[in-house]
């Protein structure tokens, strides 16, 4: 159920952030900031879908619950939301540079989530 809840929440917020970045912030972002923001949205969408699919697969008894759910959730928060924070604070002039190292940690958690999912599928 956790996977479905976060999958739906991440899907919703990815749509909102994507629209916000494409319209309200379009002229405020540099090309690099816009590309980074879009990367955050894209990865959030990918993992929203992964959470929804694995959540439904768990409900149907096709795969067992595993650490991949928590890894996808934590990884998405750290990866995508740190990118949003970096981009938005750069526009405001605040520049929260401490978020810079958070992004690759989130990426590592996402990769670990895929490894955990692979193990769960392979071991049935």
Secondary structure, 3 states (H helix, E strand, C coil): CHHHHHHHHHHHHHHHHHHHHHHHCCCCCCHHHHHHHHHHHHHHHHHHHHHHHHHHHHHCCCCCCCCHHHHHHHHHHHHHHHHHHHHHHHHHCCCCHHHHHHHHHHHHHHHHHHHHHHHHHHHC
